[in-house]
Amino acid sequence: LLSMAPEQFHACLGVELDTPYSMISLGCVRLRAAVGVARLHTPTHCEIIRLKTTHGKSAMQRIPLRNAGNIPLEVSLEVTHWPDVFTVVPMQLMIEAGGTSEFLIKFEPKQSHITNFESLLLMFVEPDGPGYEMPVYGEILCQSVISHCPTYSQQPIHTQTLILRNAAKYQMKILLEVRDESLQFEIVSSFGHKKKLSTSKEVMLKPLEEYPVHVCYKPTKTISATGKLLVRLLNSTFKYALPLTGYGGVSELSLEGVRSSRLNSCWLSLGHPMVGSKLYSTVTVCNNGTQAAYVKAIGFEDLSCKRKVRNAVKLIIEPNQFCLKEHSSREVTIQLMPTEKETSLCALKDAIIMTIGFFYGDEISRQLYRL
């Protein structure tokens, strides 16, 4: 449709004053109209919007829309249910023919007694349609151990930086462009404290000037994604392509059988320690994410997790390292043989005698790079 030009109509509206002797022209207004096809495309990975967050916090996702027709589109956006929980910004979009624009849908739950929310996102092409629907689901997660990695729709955002340097003695005008069918790679531009994501950018480089290019990967699916960054010198045939690859998904760890004191911090009571006795307890490690995680448990003497427990008899964690598939769990047994120091600390009141850190990361990358 983009190759077909819309049908154009032109007219002229004349305004005249009719008098007995002559016609006096007061003005002329030119009229122009275009008749074409309105067609809105949404990404296949955005057929259903799922947002998850904890109570008191919010989750959001950016949805790109493409005008596949040959006339400009004005799109109205609204949600049918829970308008106080689901917010769409902006509510009106103007998209040129062949152009792409995006909107933000935000999930900010306020009712703590409700954990699941359902709604429909309505996209209506003004003024006469067509209309489109997209299911929206929101879920409140329990206050567990959650990764603080920056996320895009609950997926981590990774940024790579490359440096462009103008080695010539003249000024260069360069076009940076991301070619990516999955719309998961974008160029990051900074304007003061604000950051903007785009798929193309023009850069003017002075002689011997260096310019950092930041490319971010914001996965929306647990699949491999490929693309390329094109570096093109304008007014020249020179073009250089850099391959881009990424794997979507994120592992999200939580602990069961422990008591939560604050976000990302839990504690476990082992009872009253005695010298020579052994204390046992079990903890369930859950992977609530969408990617397999490699987990390693390490014991520390202090809260800052700087001094490791060197005595292999004093603390035994079984297993202390394992792979945990997505949406699965595993029990970890903790065996502690307290010394006189730990016993004396807990003689009069409860005290923190040891710290166990559960470290986890992407199992797929670990296998790929043999970390």
C-alpha positions as CSV (number, residue, x, y, z in Angstrom):
1,L,0.0,0.0,0.0
2,L,2.9,2.4,0.6
3,S,3.8,2.2,-3.0
4,M,0.3,3.3,-4.0
5,A,-0.2,7.0,-3.8
6,P,-3.5,8.1,-2.3
7,E,-6.1,9.7,-4.6
8,Q,-6.0,13.5,-4.4
9,F,-9.0,15.8,-4.8
10,H,-8.7,19.6,-5.2
11,A,-11.4,22.2,-5.2
12,C,-11.8,25.9,-4.7
13,L,-14.6,27.6,-2.6
14,G,-15.3,31.1,-3.8
15,V,-17.2,33.6,-1.6
16,E,-18.9,36.5,-3.5
17,L,-21.3,39.3,-2.6
18,D,-24.3,39.5,-4.9
19,T,-25.3,43.1,-5.7
20,P,-27.8,44.4,-8.2
21,Y,-25.0,45.7,-10.5
22,S,-22.1,43.3,-10.1
23,M,-20.6,40.3,-8.2
24,I,-18.0,41.3,-5.7
25,S,-15.5,38.6,-4.8
26,L,-14.8,38.4,-1.0
27,G,-12.2,35.6,-1.1
28,C,-11.3,32.2,-2.2
29,V,-10.6,29.1,-0.1
30,R,-8.7,26.2,-1.6
31,L,-9.8,22.7,-0.6
32,R,-7.8,19.5,-0.7
33,A,-8.7,16.0,0.2
34,A,-6.9,12.6,0.0
35,V,-8.6,9.2,-0.2
36,G,-6.5,6.2,0.8
37,V,-6.4,3.1,3.0
38,A,-6.0,3.1,6.8
39,R,-4.1,0.1,8.1
40,L,-2.6,-0.3,11.5
41,H,0.1,-2.9,12.3
42,T,1.1,-4.1,15.8
43,P,4.1,-6.3,16.6
44,T,3.4,-10.1,16.8
45,H,5.1,-10.3,20.2
46,C,2.6,-7.7,21.6
47,E,-0.6,-9.7,20.9
48,I,-1.1,-10.0,24.7
49,I,0.3,-7.5,27.2
50,R,1.4,-9.0,30.6
51,L,2.6,-6.7,33.3
52,K,3.9,-7.8,36.7
53,T,5.0,-5.8,39.7
54,T,4.8,-5.7,43.5
55,H,2.3,-3.7,45.5
56,G,3.1,0.0,45.7
57,K,5.3,-0.2,42.6
58,S,4.6,0.0,38.8
59,A,5.4,-1.9,35.6
60,M,5.2,-0.5,32.1
61,Q,5.7,-1.5,28.5
62,R,6.2,0.5,25.3
63,I,4.1,-0.7,22.3
64,P,5.2,0.3,18.8
65,L,2.5,0.9,16.1
66,R,3.1,1.1,12.4
67,N,1.0,2.8,9.8
68,A,1.0,0.3,6.9
69,G,-1.5,2.4,4.9
70,N,-0.9,5.3,2.5
71,I,-2.6,8.1,4.5
72,P,-1.9,9.6,7.9
73,L,-3.6,7.9,10.9
74,E,-5.1,9.3,14.0
75,V,-5.4,6.6,16.6
76,S,-7.3,6.8,19.9
77,L,-6.2,4.6,22.8
78,E,-8.2,3.6,25.9
79,V,-8.6,0.6,28.3
80,T,-12.1,-0.9,29.0
81,H,-11.6,-2.0,32.6
82,W,-9.5,-0.8,35.6
83,P,-8.7,2.7,34.2
84,D,-7.3,3.6,37.6
85,V,-4.8,0.7,37.4
86,F,-3.9,0.7,33.7
87,T,-2.8,4.0,32.2
88,V,-2.1,4.7,28.5
89,V,0.1,7.6,27.5
90,P,-0.6,9.3,25.1
91,M,-4.3,8.6,24.5
92,Q,-4.0,10.0,20.9
93,L,-1.4,9.2,18.3
94,M,-0.8,10.7,14.9
95,I,1.2,8.4,12.6
96,E,2.3,9.4,9.1
97,A,2.0,6.9,6.2
98,G,4.8,4.3,6.5
99,G,5.8,5.8,9.9
100,T,6.1,4.2,13.4
101,S,5.1,5.6,16.7
102,E,4.8,4.1,20.2
103,F,2.7,4.5,23.3
104,L,3.3,3.5,26.9
105,I,0.9,1.3,29.0
106,K,1.5,1.5,32.7
107,F,0.3,-1.0,35.4
108,E,0.2,0.6,38.9
109,P,-2.0,-1.4,41.2
110,K,-3.6,0.3,44.2
111,Q,-5.8,-2.5,45.7
112,S,-3.6,-4.9,47.8
113,H,-6.4,-7.5,48.2
114,I,-6.7,-8.1,44.4
115,T,-3.7,-9.8,42.7
116,N,-4.9,-10.2,39.1
117,F,-6.3,-7.6,36.8
118,E,-7.8,-8.0,33.3
119,S,-8.7,-5.4,30.7
120,L,-8.8,-4.7,27.0
121,L,-6.8,-2.1,25.2
122,L,-8.9,-0.5,22.5
123,M,-7.1,1.1,19.5
124,F,-9.5,3.0,17.2
125,V,-8.6,4.7,13.9
126,E,-10.4,8.0,13.8
127,P,-13.0,8.9,12.7
128,D,-14.7,5.8,11.2
129,G,-12.4,2.9,12.2
130,P,-11.3,0.2,12.0
131,G,-10.8,-0.7,15.6
132,Y,-8.4,-3.2,17.3
133,E,-8.3,-5.0,20.6
134,M,-5.4,-6.2,22.7
135,P,-5.8,-8.2,26.0
136,V,-4.0,-6.7,29.0
137,Y,-3.2,-8.7,32.1
138,G,-1.7,-7.3,35.3
139,E,-0.4,-9.3,38.3
140,I,0.8,-8.3,41.7
141,L,3.8,-10.4,42.8
142,C,4.6,-11.3,46.4
143,Q,7.2,-9.1,48.2
144,S,10.1,-11.5,47.5
145,V,13.7,-11.2,46.5
146,I,13.5,-9.3,43.2
147,S,16.4,-8.3,40.9
148,H,17.2,-4.6,40.8
149,C,18.4,-4.9,37.2
150,P,16.8,-2.1,35.0
151,T,14.0,-3.7,33.1
152,Y,11.8,-3.3,30.0
153,S,8.5,-5.0,30.5
154,Q,10.1,-7.2,33.2
155,Q,13.1,-8.0,31.0
156,P,16.6,-6.6,31.5
157,I,17.8,-3.7,29.4
158,H,21.4,-4.2,28.3
159,T,23.5,-1.5,26.7
160,Q,26.6,-1.8,24.6
161,T,28.7,1.2,23.7
162,L,31.0,1.7,20.7
163,I,33.1,4.7,19.8
164,L,33.1,6.4,16.4
165,R,36.2,8.5,15.6
166,N,36.6,10.8,12.6
167,A,40.2,10.2,11.6
168,A,39.9,12.5,8.5
169,K,40.7,16.2,8.3
170,Y,37.2,17.2,7.3
171,Q,33.8,17.1,8.9
172,M,31.7,14.0,8.4
173,K,27.9,13.6,8.5
174,I,27.0,10.0,9.5
175,L,23.7,8.2,9.7
176,L,23.3,5.5,12.3
177,E,20.5,3.1,11.7
178,V,19.4,-0.1,13.5
179,R,17.9,-2.8,11.2
180,D,15.9,-5.2,13.4
181,E,12.7,-6.9,12.5
182,S,11.9,-7.8,16.1
183,L,12.2,-4.1,17.3
184,Q,14.3,-5.1,20.3
185,F,17.5,-3.1,19.5
186,E,17.5,0.7,19.6
187,I,19.9,3.7,19.8
188,V,20.0,5.6,23.1
189,S,20.3,9.4,22.9
190,S,20.7,11.6,25.9
191,F,19.3,15.1,26.3
192,G,20.4,16.4,29.7
193,H,18.9,14.0,32.2
194,K,16.4,12.6,29.7
195,K,17.0,9.6,27.4
196,K,15.4,8.9,24.1
197,L,15.3,5.6,22.2
198,S,15.2,5.6,18.4
199,T,16.1,3.3,15.4
200,S,18.1,6.0,13.5
201,K,20.2,9.0,14.3
202,E,22.3,11.5,12.4
203,V,25.7,12.6,13.8
204,M,28.0,15.4,12.7
205,L,31.7,14.6,13.5
206,K,34.4,17.2,13.5
207,P,38.0,16.2,12.5
208,L,39.5,13.9,15.1
209,E,36.3,14.0,17.2
210,E,35.1,10.9,19.0
211,Y,31.4,10.1,19.6
212,P,30.0,7.3,21.8
213,V,27.1,5.3,20.3
214,H,24.9,3.5,22.9
215,V,22.8,0.6,21.6
216,C,20.3,-1.0,24.0
217,Y,18.7,-4.4,23.8
218,K,15.3,-4.6,25.4
219,P,14.0,-8.2,24.9
220,T,10.3,-8.9,24.9
221,K,10.5,-12.7,24.3
222,T,12.7,-15.5,25.5
223,I,14.2,-16.2,22.1
224,S,17.4,-15.2,20.2
225,A,17.2,-11.9,18.5
226,T,19.5,-10.6,15.7
227,G,19.9,-7.3,14.0
228,K,22.6,-4.9,12.7
229,L,23.8,-1.4,13.3
230,L,24.5,0.4,10.0
231,V,27.0,3.2,10.0
232,R,26.6,5.2,6.8
233,L,28.6,8.2,5.6
234,L,26.1,10.5,4.0
235,N,26.9,11.7,0.4
236,S,29.1,8.7,0.0
237,T,28.8,5.0,-0.8
238,F,30.6,4.0,2.3
239,K,28.6,1.8,4.6
240,Y,29.6,-0.4,7.6
241,A,27.4,-3.0,9.3
242,L,27.9,-4.3,12.9
243,P,26.0,-7.5,13.8
244,L,23.7,-7.3,16.9
245,T,22.7,-10.4,18.8
246,G,20.8,-11.0,22.1
247,Y,18.8,-13.5,24.0
248,G,15.6,-12.4,25.8
249,G,14.3,-13.4,29.1
250,V,15.4,-13.0,32.7
251,S,15.6,-15.2,35.7
252,E,13.9,-13.9,38.9
253,L,14.8,-15.6,42.2
254,S,12.7,-15.7,45.4
255,L,13.1,-17.6,48.7
256,E,10.4,-19.5,50.5
257,G,10.6,-20.7,54.1
258,V,12.3,-17.5,55.3
259,R,11.1,-14.2,56.8
260,S,11.4,-11.0,54.9
261,S,12.7,-7.9,56.7
262,R,13.0,-5.6,53.7
263,L,13.3,-5.8,49.9
264,N,16.1,-8.1,48.9
265,S,16.8,-9.1,52.5
266,C,15.5,-12.1,54.4
267,W,16.3,-13.8,57.7
268,L,16.1,-17.4,59.0
269,S,15.9,-18.5,62.6
270,L,17.9,-21.7,63.4
271,G,16.9,-21.9,67.1
272,H,19.2,-21.6,70.1
273,P,22.8,-22.6,69.2
274,M,25.0,-24.7,71.5
275,V,28.6,-25.5,71.2
276,G,29.1,-28.9,69.5
277,S,25.5,-29.2,68.4
278,K,24.3,-29.0,64.8
279,L,21.5,-26.8,63.6
280,Y,19.5,-27.7,60.5
281,S,17.1,-25.8,58.3
282,T,15.8,-25.9,54.7
283,V,15.1,-23.0,52.3
284,T,13.2,-23.3,49.0
285,V,14.7,-21.4,46.1
286,C,12.2,-20.5,43.3
287,N,12.9,-19.2,39.8
288,N,9.8,-17.1,38.9
289,G,11.4,-15.8,35.8
290,T,11.3,-16.8,32.1
291,Q,14.9,-18.0,31.8
292,A,17.0,-20.7,33.5
293,A,19.2,-19.5,36.3
294,Y,22.6,-20.6,37.6
295,V,22.5,-20.3,41.4
296,K,25.4,-20.4,43.8
297,A,25.1,-20.1,47.6
298,I,28.0,-18.7,49.6
299,G,28.3,-18.2,53.4
300,F,29.8,-15.0,54.9
301,E,30.9,-14.0,58.4
302,D,29.5,-10.5,58.1
303,L,26.4,-8.6,56.8
304,S,28.4,-6.8,54.1
305,C,29.2,-10.2,52.5
306,K,33.0,-9.5,52.4
307,R,34.4,-12.2,54.6
308,K,33.6,-15.7,53.4
309,V,33.2,-18.6,55.8
310,R,36.5,-20.6,55.3
311,N,35.6,-23.5,57.7
312,A,34.0,-26.2,55.6
313,V,32.7,-28.0,58.8
314,K,31.2,-24.9,60.4
315,L,28.7,-24.2,57.5
316,I,27.5,-26.8,55.0
317,I,25.0,-25.8,52.2
318,E,23.7,-28.6,50.1
319,P,23.5,-28.1,47.2
320,N,25.6,-24.9,47.1
321,Q,25.4,-24.5,43.3
322,F,22.8,-25.7,40.8
323,C,20.9,-24.8,37.7
324,L,17.2,-23.9,38.2
325,K,14.9,-23.9,35.2
326,E,12.2,-21.3,34.7
327,H,9.1,-21.6,36.9
328,S,10.8,-24.3,39.0
329,S,12.0,-24.6,42.6
330,R,14.6,-26.6,44.7
331,E,15.2,-27.2,48.4
332,V,18.5,-26.2,49.9
333,T,19.6,-27.6,53.2
334,I,21.6,-25.5,55.6
335,Q,23.7,-27.1,58.3
336,L,25.5,-24.9,60.9
337,M,27.8,-26.0,63.7
338,P,28.1,-22.9,65.9
339,T,31.3,-22.1,67.8
340,E,31.6,-20.4,71.2
341,K,31.5,-17.0,69.5
342,E,28.1,-17.6,67.9
343,T,26.8,-19.3,71.1
344,S,27.8,-16.3,73.3
345,L,26.2,-13.8,70.9
346,C,22.8,-15.6,71.2
347,A,23.0,-16.3,74.9
348,L,20.8,-13.4,76.0
349,K,18.9,-12.4,72.7
350,D,18.6,-13.3,69.1
351,A,21.6,-12.1,67.0
352,I,22.8,-12.4,63.4
353,I,25.6,-14.9,63.4
354,M,26.1,-15.5,59.6
355,T,25.0,-14.4,56.2
356,I,24.2,-16.6,53.2
357,G,24.2,-15.0,49.8
358,F,22.3,-16.6,46.9
359,F,23.9,-15.4,43.7
360,Y,22.3,-16.1,40.3
361,G,22.6,-15.3,36.7
362,D,21.7,-16.3,33.1
363,E,22.4,-20.0,32.7
364,I,22.2,-19.8,28.9
365,S,25.0,-17.1,28.8
366,R,27.0,-19.2,31.3
367,Q,26.9,-22.2,29.0
368,L,27.6,-20.2,25.9
369,Y,30.7,-18.5,27.3
370,R,31.5,-21.2,29.9
371,L,31.6,-18.8,32.8
